[in-house]
Amino acid sequence: MHHWELLDLYKALLAVAAGMILGLERELKDKAAGLKTITIITLGAALFSIISYKMGGADRGTNIAAYVVSGVGFLGAGVIFKDGFTVSGLTTAGIIWLAAAIGMSIGFGEFYMAATFLGAALLTIFVLTPIVTALFSPKKSRQLDFEIDKNHRDEKAVIVRHLQSHGIKVEERTVQLRDSRLIISLELVIKEEKLDWLHTYLMDNKTVLAFSV
């Protein structure tokens, strides 16, 4: 029969600390899964690992760990949202998955492994993001609404093709007819430096009666 050990307390404290470190960045960015959620996931994964190892040894613990990974996958999927071209929550889902892995490492007593991957995660989160921003122009998701005369309805396809030829991703959302005007709503994924060009193009286009971005 297995009894409580002082090492279990150390594992619990380390799991809480690791979860707080991972969750702090999500909390500061006001994400769906923040400090408390990530900490609880890390702590829960550590507890499952401790119990499974005490009950069945390494082989049994590996089997239970696989179920923990599957369960965490459902949690991660719950924070991913897609709206048109925009997909949000992928980084948070990845951190949830990593938090469980680090918690399991702590639960199995692999403290150096947990610390190594925690450090690698922090390096990725805080160092890689500025590098990517510096090397690649950030893209933004914008909604473009514009109006054209219904007699110039063919101009809609011309405008869409022209935007696409300039590297702008376009997805048509709605087309409404109001009096003699067509009101067209598009979702765009566009680089920041292209916004001024877009404004100028729409203002210079004689068939565009009004627009908003």
TORGU-780332 format. One record per residue (C-alpha): y, x, z; residue in one letter. Coordinates in steps of 0.5 Angstrom, whole numbers, padded with zeros to 4 digits, always signed. Layout:
N
YXZA;...
% end
This chain:
213
+0000+0000+0000M;+0007+0003-0002H;+0012+0003+0003H;+0020+0003+0002W;+0022+0010+0001E;+0029+0014+0002L;+0028+0016-0005L;+0029+0009-0007D;+0036+0008-0004L;+0038+0014-0008Y;+0035+0011-0014K;+0039+0005-0013A;+0046+0008-0011L;+0045+0013-0017L;+0043+0007-0022A;+0050+0003-0019V;+0054+0009-0020A;+0051+0010-0027A;+0052+0003-0029G;+0059+0003-0026M;+0061+0009-0031I;+0058+0006-0037L;+0061-0001-0035G;+0068+0001-0033L;+0070+0003-0041E;+0068-0004-0043R;+0072-0007-0037E;+0078-0004-0039L;+0077-0006-0046K;+0076-0014-0043D;+0069-0014-0047K;+0064-0020-0045A;+0060-0015-0041A;+0064-0011-0037G;+0063-0007-0030L;+0059-0012-0026K;+0054-0014-0032T;+0053-0007-0034I;+0052-0005-0027T;+0047-0010-0025I;+0043-0009-0032I;+0043-0001-0030T;+0041-0003-0023L;+0035-0009-0025G;+0032-0004-0030A;+0032+0001-0025A;+0028-0004-0020L;+0023-0006-0025F;+0021+0001-0026S;+0021+0003-0019I;+0016-0003-0018I;+0012-0002-0024S;+0011+0005-0022Y;+0009+0004-0015K;+0004-0002-0017M;+0001+0001-0023G;+0003+0008-0024G;+0005+0011-0030A;+0001+0008-0035D;+0002+0001-0032R;+0010+0003-0031G;+0010+0004-0039T;+0008-0003-0041N;+0013-0006-0036I;+0018-0002-0039A;+0017-0004-0046A;+0018-0012-0043Y;+0024-0009-0040V;+0027-0007-0047V;+0025-0013-0050S;+0029-0017-0045G;+0035-0013-0045V;+0035-0014-0053G;+0036-0021-0052F;+0042-0020-0047L;+0045-0015-0052G;+0044-0020-0058A;+0048-0025-0054G;+0054-0021-0054V;+0054-0020-0062I;+0059-0025-0066F;+0060-0025-0073K;+0066-0029-0076D;+0066-0028-0084G;+0067-0020-0085F;+0068-0019-0078T;+0063-0017-0073V;+0064-0016-0066S;+0060-0014-0060G;+0056-0009-0063L;+0058-0003-0058T;+0058-0007-0052T;+0050-0009-0054A;+0049-0002-0055G;+0052+0000-0048I;+0047-0006-0045I;+0041-0003-0048W;+0043+0004-0046L;+0045+0002-0039A;+0038-0001-0039A;+0035+0006-0041A;+0039+0010-0036I;+0037+0005-0031G;+0029+0006-0032M;+0030+0013-0033S;+0033+0013-0026I;+0027+0009-0023G;+0022+0013-0026F;+0025+0019-0022G;+0028+0022-0029E;+0035+0024-0026F;+0037+0030-0030Y;+0035+0026-0037M;+0039+0020-0034A;+0045+0025-0033A;+0044+0028-0040T;+0044+0021-0044F;+0050+0018-0039L;+0054+0025-0041G;+0052+0024-0048A;+0054+0017-0048A;+0061+0018-0045L;+0062+0024-0050L;+0061+0019-0056T;+0065+0013-0053I;+0071+0017-0051F;+0071+0023-0056V;+0068+0020-0062L;+0073+0014-0063T;+0079+0018-0063P;+0076+0023-0068I;+0074+0017-0073V;+0081+0014-0072T;+0084+0021-0074A;+0079+0022-0080L;+0078+0015-0083F;+0084+0010-0084S;+0082+0004-0079P;+0081-0003-0083K;+0083-0010-0080K;+0081-0017-0081S;+0087-0021-0083R;+0087-0029-0086Q;+0091-0030-0092L;+0094-0037-0094D;+0098-0038-0100F;+0100-0043-0104E;+0100-0044-0112I;+0101-0050-0117D;+0095-0054-0118K;+0097-0053-0126N;+0096-0045-0124H;+0089-0046-0121R;+0086-0041-0125D;+0091-0036-0122E;+0087-0036-0115K;+0081-0032-0119A;+0086-0027-0122V;+0089-0026-0115I;+0082-0025-0112V;+0080-0020-0117R;+0086-0016-0116H;+0086-0015-0109L;+0078-0013-0110Q;+0080-0008-0115S;+0085-0005-0109H;+0079-0004-0105G;+0080-0010-0101I;+0074-0014-0098K;+0075-0022-0100V;+0072-0028-0097E;+0074-0035-0099E;+0075-0040-0093R;+0078-0046-0095T;+0082-0049-0101V;+0086-0055-0100Q;+0090-0060-0105L;+0097-0062-0102R;+0101-0066-0107D;+0101-0062-0113S;+0100-0055-0109R;+0093-0051-0108L;+0093-0048-0101I;+0088-0043-0101I;+0085-0039-0095S;+0082-0032-0095L;+0079-0027-0090E;+0081-0020-0092L;+0078-0014-0089V;+0084-0009-0091I;+0086-0002-0089K;+0093-0002-0085E;+0097+0002-0091E;+0095-0003-0096K;+0099-0009-0092L;+0105-0007-0095D;+0103-0007-0102W;+0099-0013-0101L;+0106-0016-0098H;+0110-0014-0104T;+0104-0016-0109Y;+0105-0023-0106L;+0112-0023-0106M;+0113-0021-0113D;+0107-0026-0116N;+0111-0031-0119K;+0105-0036-0118T;+0105-0035-0111V;+0110-0041-0108L;+0109-0039-0101A;+0104-0034-0097F;+0102-0032-0090S;+0098-0026-0087V;
% end
